[in-house]
Amino acid sequence: MIMITQQQQQQQKKLHNLLVLTFVTVLLSFTGCSGALLSEHRPGNNGHVSPPTTTTTAPCKETTTPSCETTPGTPSNTIEDPAALAEILTSRHDCRGIQDGTLYGDRRHCRRFYVCRNNRSRRQICPNGEWFDRQLQTCQPRGQVTNCIGNRN
């Protein structure tokens, strides 16, 4: 039996965090996003990167309503119901009308996810042992992901 010291565990955690950060940086470079987006993310659960929160303004319409309300919302690249988004896509490459930077998981494979850019999607793959978490919008250890429709690699 191999014993791992607390110092070794901390080093492994730092290495894991570095790998996640590298993965996100590479992902951003493929999607054309700037590094500014990365600086807005803060470490979340167990060192994993969590999406930032934003405030959205409801669109104005010409009515007698005095003004539009500002309400707290979710980041623009997250989806409230990822399965609903998957239903409206006619193919895995169809991102027509979907905002650049939107992430959605593959319905058949839990390691795969797609990034919308210029009305097309670009397939990405989580590292071995990790699945794409639709709610957190990031790769997580396989045992922690419970929202993958495909339930397989």
VMD Tcl script that draws the C-alpha trace (Angstrom):
set ca {
  {0.00 0.00 0.00}
  {1.38 3.40 -0.98}
  {1.00 6.17 1.59}
  {0.65 9.72 0.34}
  {1.67 12.52 2.67}
  {-0.38 15.65 3.13}
  {2.32 17.62 1.29}
  {2.09 15.23 -1.68}
  {-1.71 15.58 -1.67}
  {-1.37 19.37 -1.77}
  {1.12 19.11 -4.64}
  {-1.28 16.84 -6.55}
  {-4.13 19.30 -5.96}
  {-1.98 22.19 -7.21}
  {-1.04 20.15 -10.28}
  {-4.70 19.32 -10.92}
  {-5.64 23.02 -10.61}
  {-2.84 23.93 -13.00}
  {-4.10 21.35 -15.50}
  {-7.65 22.71 -15.24}
  {-6.36 26.26 -15.73}
  {-4.31 25.14 -18.74}
  {-7.34 23.35 -20.19}
  {-9.50 26.47 -19.80}
  {-6.77 28.64 -21.35}
  {-6.48 26.31 -24.35}
  {-10.26 26.19 -24.65}
  {-10.42 29.99 -24.68}
  {-7.71 30.18 -27.33}
  {-9.68 27.83 -29.61}
  {-12.90 29.77 -29.14}
  {-11.32 33.15 -29.71}
  {-12.19 34.42 -26.23}
  {-9.85 36.84 -24.52}
  {-7.98 36.18 -21.31}
  {-10.18 38.80 -19.62}
  {-12.92 36.19 -19.37}
  {-10.56 33.88 -17.50}
  {-9.68 36.58 -14.97}
  {-13.35 36.93 -14.05}
  {-13.58 33.28 -12.93}
  {-12.99 32.47 -9.30}
  {-12.01 29.10 -7.80}
  {-15.11 27.28 -6.63}
  {-15.70 23.79 -5.28}
  {-12.45 22.03 -4.43}
  {-10.39 24.37 -6.63}
  {-12.54 23.96 -9.75}
  {-13.28 27.07 -11.77}
  {-16.84 28.32 -11.40}
  {-18.60 30.54 -13.94}
  {-18.97 34.20 -12.97}
  {-22.33 35.70 -12.15}
  {-23.65 38.60 -14.19}
  {-26.50 41.06 -14.17}
  {-28.73 41.20 -17.22}
  {-31.11 43.92 -18.32}
  {-34.47 42.94 -19.75}
  {-34.95 44.20 -23.34}
  {-37.08 47.33 -23.67}
  {-40.24 47.33 -25.75}
  {-42.30 50.33 -26.78}
  {-45.05 50.26 -24.17}
  {-46.40 52.49 -21.45}
  {-44.17 50.73 -18.91}
  {-41.92 53.38 -17.33}
  {-38.63 51.44 -17.45}
  {-36.96 48.07 -17.76}
  {-35.83 46.18 -14.68}
  {-32.35 44.91 -13.99}
  {-32.33 41.40 -12.57}
  {-29.53 39.15 -11.42}
  {-28.94 36.36 -13.88}
  {-26.60 33.64 -14.97}
  {-23.57 34.10 -17.21}
  {-24.39 34.53 -20.85}
  {-22.58 31.31 -21.77}
  {-24.65 29.10 -19.49}
  {-27.92 27.41 -20.29}
  {-30.74 27.01 -17.77}
  {-31.85 23.72 -19.36}
  {-29.03 22.14 -21.41}
  {-31.31 19.31 -22.55}
  {-33.69 21.89 -24.03}
  {-30.82 23.42 -26.00}
  {-29.82 19.98 -27.29}
  {-33.41 19.45 -28.47}
  {-33.44 22.62 -30.60}
  {-30.12 21.89 -32.28}
  {-30.63 20.14 -35.60}
  {-27.10 18.75 -35.53}
  {-24.12 18.83 -33.23}
  {-22.64 21.57 -35.45}
  {-25.67 23.87 -35.34}
  {-25.25 26.95 -33.18}
  {-27.38 29.28 -35.31}
  {-28.73 32.11 -33.21}
  {-26.81 31.02 -30.10}
  {-24.39 33.46 -28.48}
  {-20.66 32.88 -29.04}
  {-19.04 31.19 -26.05}
  {-22.12 29.13 -25.16}
  {-21.14 25.67 -23.89}
  {-23.31 22.57 -24.13}
  {-22.70 18.89 -23.46}
  {-22.85 16.06 -25.97}
  {-26.00 13.97 -25.57}
  {-24.18 10.69 -26.28}
  {-20.74 11.13 -24.69}
  {-20.12 12.66 -21.27}
  {-16.51 13.70 -21.93}
  {-17.49 15.72 -24.99}
  {-18.89 19.23 -25.03}
  {-19.24 21.95 -27.64}
  {-18.45 25.65 -27.76}
  {-20.55 27.85 -30.06}
  {-18.55 30.28 -32.19}
  {-19.74 32.07 -35.36}
  {-22.93 29.96 -35.61}
  {-20.89 26.71 -35.54}
  {-19.86 24.44 -32.69}
  {-16.38 23.24 -31.89}
  {-16.10 19.90 -30.13}
  {-13.98 19.76 -26.99}
  {-13.09 16.74 -24.83}
  {-12.58 16.62 -21.07}
  {-9.40 14.96 -19.75}
  {-9.47 11.22 -18.99}
  {-11.47 10.48 -15.85}
  {-13.53 13.66 -16.15}
  {-16.96 14.40 -17.63}
  {-18.52 17.70 -18.68}
  {-20.81 19.03 -15.95}
  {-23.68 20.86 -17.67}
  {-24.61 22.85 -14.60}
  {-21.09 23.99 -13.64}
  {-20.07 24.35 -17.31}
  {-16.69 22.72 -16.69}
  {-15.03 19.30 -16.62}
  {-15.32 17.54 -13.26}
  {-14.27 14.12 -11.91}
  {-16.59 11.50 -13.42}
  {-18.09 10.43 -10.09}
  {-19.19 13.99 -9.31}
  {-21.15 14.54 -12.56}
  {-24.78 13.47 -12.30}
  {-26.30 15.50 -15.14}
  {-24.88 13.76 -18.21}
  {-27.65 12.45 -20.45}
  {-25.42 9.93 -22.28}
  {-24.02 8.46 -19.04}
  {-20.93 7.12 -20.85}
  {-17.51 8.23 -22.10}
}
mol new
graphics top color blue
foreach p $ca { graphics top sphere $p radius 0.5 }
foreach p [lrange $ca 0 end-1] q [lrange $ca 1 end] { graphics top cylinder $p $q radius 0.2 }
display resetview
